[in-house]
Amino acid sequence: MTTDSLPVWRTKKFANLTLSGVTGEGRFSGYASIFGEVDLGKDAIEPGAFQQSLARRGASGVRMLFQHDPGEPLGAWKAIREDARGLYVEGLLSPGVARAQEVHQLMKAGALDGLSIGFQTVKAKTDRGGVRRILEADLWEISIVTFPMLPSARVSNVKNARFFRDKETELVRTMRRAARMMKL
């Protein structure tokens, strides 16, 4: 069953988030729903979609979960805001929570690198190509997940670890290596 036949207020959706900069203390940041980017479910978040929800809830009103499981909270969101690129977030994994410690280690190792937002659609329209454009959404949780809906929603940089996923970081690393070799 698709959600197209449900009233807009009953539609719930999980979209993806890009995570970066995980520190030794469990702090990290990234972008959710890069505006206009279509996910595997043929949904795209439009600029301003989360403004009302964020004004009402704030970062502290949005839960940080593991795999969208409400029984597995991992920490707290310290900042959530829209900017020109998308939905920017900063979070902190709770060091006293066993699952959060496991997730932190997996993130640093590059074994767990997806993030996903859970929201309820308030207002949307479907374009001629069949893409549902989310114009307003009620953001209620952001999860660290194994398989995000948006293939590009991955950890791009983990401090104290030696792996990188995004092409720009790989290009910079390759150029630095080449420059070092030229000095030899």
N, C-alpha and C positions, 0 to 999 in steps of 0.2 A: 504494500500500500504506500502510495506517495503522500506527501503532505500537501500537495496542490489542492486537494478537495477539502481540506480543513480550513476553518476560518483563520485568518492571519493571526489572531490572538492565541490560537491553540498550537501554532507551529513552533517547534523547538529545533535548534540546529547547532551542530558543533562545527566550528571553523578552526583554522590553524594559526599558529603563532611561531615566529622565528625567535630563537633564544640565543643570547650571546653573553660573553663575559662572566662565566661562573667563577667565583673566587673561592679561596680556601675556606671562607666563612659561610659559604652557601648563598652568597648574593649573586644575582644574575639579572640581566636585562634583555630586552628584545622587542620585536614588533609583532603585533597580532593583526590579522586581516589587512595585509597591505591593500590599500584602497584600490578597487577596480580589478584586482586579480581574481580570476575565476578558479574555484576549487573543483575537486573531482565530483562533487555533488551539483555542479553547475550553479553555484551561488557566488555572488560577489558583494562585498561590503562597500558601501558608498561613503564618502567623507561626511562626517557629522552624524552618522548612524548611532553612535553611542553617547552623544552629548547629553541628552536628557537623563539617560540611565546613570551616567557618571556623576552628574550634578545631584542626583537623588541619592545614590548609594555611596559614592566615593570609593577609593581603593580598598578601604577597610570593609566595605560591604560586599566585595567580590571574593569568593572563596578560591583558595589554591588547593587543587585536588590531584590525586594520582589516578589516571585512566578514567576520569569523570565519575569516580566512585565517591559518593558523599560520606562514606564511612572511612575514607582514607585522606584526611587533610594533611598537607605537607608543610605548610608555613603560612606566610602572609604577604600580600601585595603591598609594597611601600609607596608605589606611584603607578597610576594608570592615567594616560592622557592621549588625546588625539593630536597629531601634528600633520604636516603636509604629506608625509609618507603613509601613515597608518596609525594603528593603535599601539602606542609605546607603553611598555610595562617594566617595572623594577620589582623584583621579589626577593624574599629571604626565606630559605629553607630552615625549618626549626631543628636545631642541633639535638634536642632531647627526644625527637621522634625517630624511632628505629627506621621506619620506611623512608623518611626524609634523608637519613644518613645513607641508606642504600641508594636512593635516587641520586644524591649528590655524587657518590662514587661512580655510579653508572654514567652520569653526565660528564664527569671529568674524563672517564675512559672512552667516551664517544659511543657507548653502547645504548644509551637512551638519549635521544636528541629531538624528539618531537614535542610540540606544544599545541594545544587546541582550546578554543574558547567555546563555552556553552552559553547560549542566549536564547531568548524567546523573541521571535519576530513580531514587531509591532506594525510596521508598514513596509511593503515590498511591491515591486512590479516586475513582470517578466518581459524581457525584450524579445525582439523577433527571432533571435537565435536560440531562444529557450533558456537564457540565463536569467536567474532570479536575482534582481538587484535589491539588496537589503537597504532600505532608506532609513529605517529606525529599528533599533533592537534593544531589548532589555538584557544587559550583560549580567549574568549571575554567577559564573565560575570560569576559571582558567585552569586547565589541567596540563600536567606533564604526561605525555603519552608515547607509546611505542610507534604507532602508525598514524601520522597526521593525515588529514584529508588533502592538504595542500603539499604536494611533493617538495616544494622549495622551503617549507616551514621546518627548518632544521637548526640545530645548534651550529653557530658559525665560529665561535671562539670560546675555548674553555681555558682559563688561566691555570697554570701549573700542569698543563697537559700538552702533549705534542701532536695534536691532530687539528685539522681545520677542514671545513666543508665547503665554504663559499669560494667561488672562483677568484674574487678580488684578493682575498688573503693568500690563496695559493700562488697567484701571480706575483705578489709582493715577495713572498718567501723564495720563489724561484729566481726573481731578479736579485735579491740579496745574496743568494748562493752563488749566482753567476758573477756578481761583483767581487765576492770574496775570492773566487777562483782566479779572476783576472789579476788580483793583487799578488798571487803566488808566483 
